Amino acid sequence: MKDLSEGADALYDAMGGLYEGAMALPKGANAITAGVKAAYDGSKDLSEGARSAYSGAESLANGIDSFKKQADELLDEVFTIDLDNLTMFVKKGDNVRIAGAAGDVVMNKYAGLGVGVILMALLTYVISVFVIHQIQRESSVIGALYALGAKKKNLIRHYITLPTIVAFVGGIIGAVIGFSPVGIDYQLLDSYAYFSLPDFTPVYPLYLIIYSIVMPPVVSVIVNTLVINKRLSQTALSLIRNEQKTGHYSRVKIKSRNFIRRFQIRQMLREMRTGITVLLSMLFSLFILMLGVDCYYLCENVRKDTINDTKYEYMYTLKYPEESVPEGGEACFVKTLSKEQLGYNLDVTVMGMDSDNKYYDVKTHKGKSFITVSQSVVERYGVAKGDKFILTDDATSMDYAFTVEDICDERGGLMVFMDIDSMRELFGESDTYYNCLLSDKKLDIDEGRLYSTTTKSDIKRSAAVFTDLMMSMIVMLIAVAVIIFCSVMFLMLNVTIERASFGISLVKVFGYKTKDVKKLYLNGNAIIITLGALIEIPLSKMFMDKVFPVFIPNVTSGINLAFPWYTYVIIFAGVMATYFIITSILVRKLGKITPAEVLKNRE
């Protein structure tokens, strides 16, 4: 019973607690409702505060922009601003990476168009020589046709038809290859490799289609008509008799007692027109060859000169130089100006330094207008001692007139040198100002003070890029020159043998062997080729050195086209080797001419 009484008491107490909890529940619900309402009011205040902050930030930004504009106007009006922190100022028209890329291609285009016309005229003339030879062989038939009433214009049309068709077909094939992805992509390799260019969509301009397809047959018609017309202007009787006009060579007296020598000279005089054509083709080929050789040696000379003139190991370009020069550094003042040539503004580096600078063997002169120019500047602009040399600061549109006091042998770039104190005075800098340090060891300079650091290994690596980029074009130029020379020489010498076939057959009747016939009819040409090569090789070098600057007007370097003497020997040996190879091939043709040719001609 006692336990039951205690259980009842506990139950009573629990019921009392439950009642009290039930009574407190409305109060808790009211508290939750009040909290939610407070949270809602707070979020509303927060939203209004955010709107107010946004409006204030916008007003602040507008105020800052307005203040900046008014401050800039005030500075422009009251103060003179020195552009000390501006390292380079390049206009769009002078930017090599914009105008230079197009300039390179334009120069190549004009050169290619001109060379194409000359080459087409030369090859067409060679073909016309074959046509003339064919007319000579058919002379009696042509004379008979004239006697029967045939018109000259009809015969001319007959003889120019085949060369014109060949030229037209060749033009189409060349146009297809040139416009194909292989031709276009190959031609653009150098430009894509050197310049930062996007991939361009090929275009097919009308003038280029006319040039490649219409021009070859038109040139063929013009050249062949002019050459053939003269030959077909003879009378019917002259053509039937196959009369040959004797040139002035028949009146030349040859005093040599050696029969073979006299015969060779007489044969050369008889084939004077052929010899002149061969010499002209050789000169044209040497121009193209020398262009490729000059390209190669220019790139190599730039590479070697740049490496040889770089005697320092480190060059530091500074934003904020320290007041005192770091130990081991050679202080210089460098400023980039420009000079116009052939429509391009090229950068010329003005370097101020002391005369005892151990990295440049240059003598500087006191005075704000006195400079020492590098050999590269002499090669590019043709200046001499005492000349006035005007450079332009594109950033301030200011021209500076200098007097050339001396010329040094530096070739590493377009550079002129000044006394550093005079240069500081000229450009309004302090007596201790410098912005470039040269050193043979690495200096401890805070990176924040530097624009750039250039090492000698960087210069060596960049100096070789020109040779790598130009090598494909150099090989192409040399290959084209060799092909033209070999083709024209072979064709012309072959025509010479064809025209002399009757004489060759006749001397064989008298017992002359093939090697003797070679001496009489081919070896004499060796004199023409030898003398022509000795004259034309240095002539082509002189000519190409004069016109070469036109091909590279936008290249910021000197024009050192010198090459060693043995290069002339190699070119001469190549010309003579080509001649002897071709004559060796043509000896087989001499062996095929038999004494029966005399009887065939008599019939």
Secondary structure in CASP SS format (residue, H / E / C, confidence):
PFRMAT SS
TARGET T0000
AUTHOR 0000-0000-0000
METHOD secondary structure of the structure
MODEL  1
M C 1.00
K H 1.00
D H 1.00
L H 1.00
S H 1.00
E H 1.00
G H 1.00
A H 1.00
D H 1.00
A H 1.00
L H 1.00
Y H 1.00
D H 1.00
A H 1.00
M H 1.00
G H 1.00
G H 1.00
L H 1.00
Y H 1.00
E H 1.00
G H 1.00
A H 1.00
M H 1.00
A H 1.00
L H 1.00
P H 1.00
K H 1.00
G H 1.00
A H 1.00
N H 1.00
A H 1.00
I H 1.00
T H 1.00
A H 1.00
G H 1.00
V H 1.00
K H 1.00
A H 1.00
A H 1.00
Y H 1.00
D H 1.00
G H 1.00
S H 1.00
K H 1.00
D H 1.00
L H 1.00
S H 1.00
E H 1.00
G H 1.00
A H 1.00
R H 1.00
S H 1.00
A H 1.00
Y H 1.00
S H 1.00
G H 1.00
A H 1.00
E H 1.00
S H 1.00
L H 1.00
A H 1.00
N H 1.00
G H 1.00
I H 1.00
D H 1.00
S H 1.00
F H 1.00
K H 1.00
K H 1.00
Q H 1.00
A H 1.00
D H 1.00
E H 1.00
L H 1.00
L H 1.00
D H 1.00
E H 1.00
V H 1.00
F C 1.00
T C 1.00
I C 1.00
D C 1.00
L C 1.00
D C 1.00
N C 1.00
L C 1.00
T C 1.00
M C 1.00
F C 1.00
V C 1.00
K C 1.00
K H 1.00
G H 1.00
D H 1.00
N C 1.00
V H 1.00
R H 1.00
I H 1.00
A H 1.00
G H 1.00
A H 1.00
A H 1.00
G H 1.00
D H 1.00
V H 1.00
V H 1.00
M H 1.00
N H 1.00
K H 1.00
Y H 1.00
A H 1.00
G H 1.00
L H 1.00
G H 1.00
V H 1.00
G H 1.00
V H 1.00
I H 1.00
L H 1.00
M H 1.00
A H 1.00
L H 1.00
L H 1.00
T H 1.00
Y H 1.00
V H 1.00
I H 1.00
S H 1.00
V H 1.00
F H 1.00
V H 1.00
I H 1.00
H H 1.00
Q H 1.00
I H 1.00
Q H 1.00
R H 1.00
E C 1.00
S H 1.00
S H 1.00
V H 1.00
I H 1.00
G H 1.00
A H 1.00
L H 1.00
Y H 1.00
A H 1.00
L C 1.00
G C 1.00
A C 1.00
K C 1.00
K H 1.00
K H 1.00
N H 1.00
L H 1.00
I H 1.00
R H 1.00
H H 1.00
Y H 1.00
I H 1.00
T H 1.00
L H 1.00
P H 1.00
T H 1.00
I H 1.00
V H 1.00
A H 1.00
F H 1.00
V H 1.00
G H 1.00
G H 1.00
I H 1.00
I H 1.00
G H 1.00
A H 1.00
V H 1.00
I H 1.00
G H 1.00
F H 1.00
S C 1.00
P H 1.00
V H 1.00
G H 1.00
I H 1.00
D H 1.00
Y H 1.00
Q H 1.00
L C 1.00
L H 1.00
D H 1.00
S H 1.00
Y H 1.00
A H 1.00
Y H 1.00
F C 1.00
S C 1.00
L C 1.00
P C 1.00
D C 1.00
F C 1.00
T C 1.00
P C 1.00
V C 1.00
Y C 1.00
P C 1.00
L H 1.00
Y H 1.00
L H 1.00
I H 1.00
I H 1.00
Y H 1.00
S H 1.00
I H 1.00
V H 1.00
M H 1.00
P H 1.00
P H 1.00
V H 1.00
V H 1.00
S H 1.00
V H 1.00
I H 1.00
V H 1.00
N H 1.00
T H 1.00
L H 1.00
V H 1.00
I H 1.00
N H 1.00
K H 1.00
R H 1.00
L C 1.00
S C 1.00
Q C 1.00
T C 1.00
A H 1.00
L H 1.00
S H 1.00
L H 1.00
I H 1.00
R H 1.00
N C 1.00
E C 1.00
Q C 1.00
K C 1.00
T C 1.00
G C 1.00
H H 1.00
Y H 1.00
S H 1.00
R H 1.00
V C 1.00
K C 1.00
I C 1.00
K C 1.00
S C 1.00
R C 1.00
N C 1.00
F H 1.00
I H 1.00
R H 1.00
R H 1.00
F H 1.00
Q H 1.00
I H 1.00
R H 1.00
Q H 1.00
M H 1.00
L H 1.00
R H 1.00
E C 1.00
M H 1.00
R H 1.00
T H 1.00
G H 1.00
I H 1.00
T H 1.00
V H 1.00
L H 1.00
L H 1.00
S H 1.00
M H 1.00
L H 1.00
F H 1.00
S H 1.00
L H 1.00
F H 1.00
I H 1.00
L H 1.00
M H 1.00
L H 1.00
G H 1.00
V H 1.00
D H 1.00
C H 1.00
Y H 1.00
Y H 1.00
L H 1.00
C H 1.00
E H 1.00
N H 1.00
V H 1.00
R H 1.00
K H 1.00
D H 1.00
T H 1.00
I H 1.00
N H 1.00
D H 1.00
T C 1.00
K C 1.00
Y C 1.00
E C 1.00
Y E 1.00
M E 1.00
Y E 1.00
T E 1.00
L E 1.00
K C 1.00
Y C 1.00
P C 1.00
E C 1.00
E C 1.00
S C 1.00
V C 1.00
P C 1.00
E C 1.00
G C 1.00
G C 1.00
E E 1.00
A E 1.00
C E 1.00
F E 1.00
V E 1.00
K E 1.00
T E 1.00
L E 1.00
S E 1.00
K E 1.00
E E 1.00
Q E 1.00
L C 1.00
G C 1.00
Y E 1.00
N E 1.00
L E 1.00
D E 1.00
V E 1.00
T E 1.00
V E 1.00
M E 1.00
G E 1.00
M E 1.00
D C 1.00
S C 1.00
D C 1.00
N C 1.00
K C 1.00
Y C 1.00
Y C 1.00
D C 1.00
V C 1.00
K C 1.00
T C 1.00
H C 1.00
K C 1.00
G C 1.00
K C 1.00
S C 1.00
F E 1.00
I E 1.00
T E 1.00
V E 1.00
S C 1.00
Q H 1.00
S H 1.00
V H 1.00
V H 1.00
E H 1.00
R H 1.00
Y H 1.00
G C 1.00
V C 1.00
A C 1.00
K C 1.00
G C 1.00
D C 1.00
K E 1.00
F E 1.00
I E 1.00
L E 1.00
T E 1.00
D E 1.00
D C 1.00
A C 1.00
T C 1.00
S C 1.00
M E 1.00
D E 1.00
Y E 1.00
A E 1.00
F E 1.00
T E 1.00
V E 1.00
E E 1.00
D E 1.00
I E 1.00
C C 1.00
D C 1.00
E C 1.00
R C 1.00
G C 1.00
G C 1.00
L C 1.00
M E 1.00
V E 1.00
F E 1.00
M E 1.00
D E 1.00
I H 1.00
D H 1.00
S H 1.00
M H 1.00
R H 1.00
E H 1.00
L H 1.00
F C 1.00
G C 1.00
E C 1.00
S C 1.00
D C 1.00
T C 1.00
Y C 1.00
Y C 1.00
N C 1.00
C E 1.00
L E 1.00
L E 1.00
S E 1.00
D C 1.00
K C 1.00
K C 1.00
L C 1.00
D C 1.00
I C 1.00
D C 1.00
E H 1.00
G H 1.00
R H 1.00
L E 1.00
Y E 1.00
S E 1.00
T E 1.00
T E 1.00
T E 1.00
K H 1.00
S H 1.00
D H 1.00
I H 1.00
K H 1.00
R H 1.00
S H 1.00
A H 1.00
A C 1.00
V H 1.00
F H 1.00
T H 1.00
D H 1.00
L H 1.00
M H 1.00
M H 1.00
S H 1.00
M H 1.00
I H 1.00
V H 1.00
M H 1.00
L H 1.00
I H 1.00
A H 1.00
V H 1.00
A H 1.00
V H 1.00
I H 1.00
I H 1.00
F H 1.00
C H 1.00
S H 1.00
V H 1.00
M H 1.00
F H 1.00
L H 1.00
M H 1.00
L H 1.00
N H 1.00
V H 1.00
T H 1.00
I H 1.00
E H 1.00
R H 1.00
A C 1.00
S H 1.00
F H 1.00
G H 1.00
I H 1.00
S H 1.00
L H 1.00
V H 1.00
K H 1.00
V H 1.00
F C 1.00
G C 1.00
Y C 1.00
K C 1.00
T H 1.00
K H 1.00
D H 1.00
V H 1.00
K H 1.00
K H 1.00
L H 1.00
Y H 1.00
L C 1.00
N C 1.00
G H 1.00
N H 1.00
A H 1.00
I H 1.00
I H 1.00
I H 1.00
T H 1.00
L H 1.00
G H 1.00
A H 1.00
L H 1.00
I H 1.00
E H 1.00
I H 1.00
P H 1.00
L H 1.00
S H 1.00
K H 1.00
M H 1.00
F H 1.00
M H 1.00
D H 1.00
K H 1.00
V H 1.00
F H 1.00
P H 1.00
V H 1.00
F H 1.00
I C 1.00
P C 1.00
N C 1.00
V C 1.00
T C 1.00
S C 1.00
G C 1.00
I C 1.00
N C 1.00
L C 1.00
A C 1.00
F C 1.00
P C 1.00
W H 1.00
Y H 1.00
T H 1.00
Y H 1.00
V H 1.00
I H 1.00
I H 1.00
F H 1.00
A H 1.00
G H 1.00
V H 1.00
M H 1.00
A H 1.00
T H 1.00
Y H 1.00
F H 1.00
I H 1.00
I H 1.00
T H 1.00
S H 1.00
I H 1.00
L H 1.00
V H 1.00
R H 1.00
K H 1.00
L H 1.00
G H 1.00
K H 1.00
I C 1.00
T C 1.00
P C 1.00
A H 1.00
E H 1.00
V H 1.00
L H 1.00
K H 1.00
N H 1.00
R H 1.00
E C 1.00
END
